[in-house]
């Protein structure tokens, strides 16, 4: 059930983010591009997990709970985007949310189409799931970019949101660290399986710097502060 726990923790992170926006009535410090990327991630992932069983937990949580967490996360992201671009659009710091992340989408789609597993026994559904995984690897980059670019103190609930996303990735990595061998083609090199490990490991490495400052602030019981990016 560790993969379902990963989805639940991720969902909790989006709930905290949404509560922050609604309580504080501001979208400051929130990356719209990260939210948009997660929309694509969840749509493509659910296109696979709602139809096929290849990449879902084999326990009872894979029957509905895992998918329910992703559906709830998607709805929370939609609502967060509404607040960012409509209700509190005057507080959205678009000048800091400038990472050109969408340039990576097409290359990752092409990569997924040629390098994917076969647990769904379908080129389309295997590609769809793999594409969502590759996008998930880079989805948080605009948020990291925005926080570092604006520098200074990071609002507590925003930092908790990011930390929960990292914790979710730790759970997902733990799952696939043992499960990637299931993708091994008979008498062939398991390139797709190793790419799953590489993608999840990359997610953790990309978040390492942020987590250093987050843990430091928790230990010292102080406000989290990031260094300012020199531009």
N, C-alpha and C positions, 0 to 999 in steps of 0.2 A: 504493500500500500504506500510505499515511500513516494512513488510518482504522484499519487493522489494528494499526499501531504504537500508535495511541491506545488501543485495547482492551487490547493487551499491557501497556502502561505502567500502565493502570488496574488490571489484574490483579496486576501486581507490587506495586502499592501495597497491595492487600488482603492479599497474601501477607506483606508486611512487618508489617502490622497484626496479623495472626494470630500470626506468630512472636513479636511483642512480648508478646502476651497469654500465650502458652504459656511463654515463657522467664521472664517476670517474674511470672507467676501473679497477674496483676491486670488488672482492666478499668478502672482509673482513667484518666480523661481521654478515654474513648471514648464517643461518642454512639450510643446504641442507636437513636435516631430516624433518624439518618443511615443506619445499616445497614439499618433497616427500609425506608427510602425507596429505597435501592439494590436491595433485593429486588424491590420493585414495578417499578422501572426495568428491571431485567434480565428479569423475567418478561414484561413487555409488549414490550420490544424483541425478545426472542427469539421471541415469538409472531408477529412479523413477519418477522424475518431468517431464521428456520429454514424458513419457508414460501415467502416471496416474495423477489425479487431487487432490488426497487426502491431500497433504501437501503443496499446493501452494496457493498464495493469490486468493481470489474469485473475485477480481476486474479485470479490463482489463489488468493490469500489469502481472497477472498470465497467460495470454494467450501467452506472448512471452518475455516481458521485464525481468521478474525474471529469466527465463532460459537463456536468452541472457547474463545477467550479469555473471552467473555461467560459461557459455561457454567461455566468454571472460577472466574470471579469470583463468580458466584452461589453456588457450592458453598462458597467461602471465606467469603462473607458469612454463610451459614447457620451455618457452624461458629463464626464469631466471635460471632454472636448466642447460640449455645449457651453459650459461655464467659461471655458478659456476664450472661446471665439464669439460668444454672444453676450451672456449676462455680465461677465466681468472682463470684457475684452480690453477695456481701457487700462487694466492692470497687467496685462500680458506683456512680458518683456521680450518682444520679438527680435530686438536688435542683438540680444544674447543667444537667441535660439537660431543660430545661423549655420549649423553643421550641414553640409550637402549630402545627407545620408541617402537620399533617394537615388543617387548615382550608383549605388551598390546593388539596387534591387534586381536589375536585369542580369548582371553577371552572376548573381547568386541563383537566379532562376535557371539560367543555362547550366550552372554547375550542378544544381539539383536534378536536372533532367538527364544528366549523364552519369552522375555519381550518387546513387541512392540504394537503399536496402530493397529487400523483396518480401518483407513480412506481410504485405497486403496482397501479394501475388498479382499486382496490377501496376503497370508502368505509370498510369495517371495518378492513382492514389498514393503510391510510394513517392512519386515526385512531389505531390502536394504536401505530404507530411514533411519530407526532407527540406523543402523550400521554407516551410514555416520554422523549422529548427534553425536553418541558416540565418533567417531574418531575426529570430529570437536572440541569436548571438550578438547582433549589432544594435538591437532595439534600444538599449539603454545608453548608447554612446551619445546621442544628442543631449540627454539629461546631464550626463557627466560633463560634456563640453560646456553646457550652459552654466552649470554651477561653478566650474573652474573659471570660465571667462568672466563671470560677474564677481567672482572671488568673495572674500569676506565671510561673514557668518552665514551658516545654512540653517534655515528655519527647522525646528525640531521635528515636526510632522513630515516635512519633506525628506529629511535624513532618515527617518524611520521607514518611509515608503521605499527609498532606495535600498536600505539595509534588508528589508523583507524580500525584495526582488533578488538580492544576492543570496539570501538564505534559501529561497526557492530554487535557485540554480544549484546550490550545494546538494539539495535533495535529489534534483534531477540528475546531476552528475553521479551521485552515489548509485542511483538506479541503473544508469547505463554503463557504469563501470563494470558491473557484473552482467548486464544484459546484452552488451554489444555483440557477444559471441553468438547470439541467436541469429544474427544477420549473416553469419559466415556462409558464403556459397560453397557447395560441395566441391572439394579439391581445388579451390580457388583462394587467392589472397583476399582477405576481408577488408578491402579498401573502404567500403561504405561504413562498416562498423567502426573502424579507426577514425573516420571523419566525424562520427558522432562524438567520440571521446574528445577529439581535438576541438570541436565546436564548443562543447560544454566546458572544457578546460580553458578555452579562450575567454569565455564569459566570466570565469572566476578571475583570470589574470587581469582582464580589463577593469575589474572592479576593485582590485587589490589596493590601489592608491586611496580610493575613496574610503574603503573599509578601515584602512590604517587610521585616518583622521576621525572616523566615526567611533571606533573602539577607543581611541585616545580620549575623545570627549566624554565617552561613557565612564571610563575609568576615573578620569579627573572630575567628573560631574560638572562639566563646563559646557558652554555653547560650542557647537562644532564650527570650526573655522577652516576654510580652504585657502591655499595660496592664490594670489591673483595671477592670471595668465598674462604674460608679457606679449603685447601685440604691436 
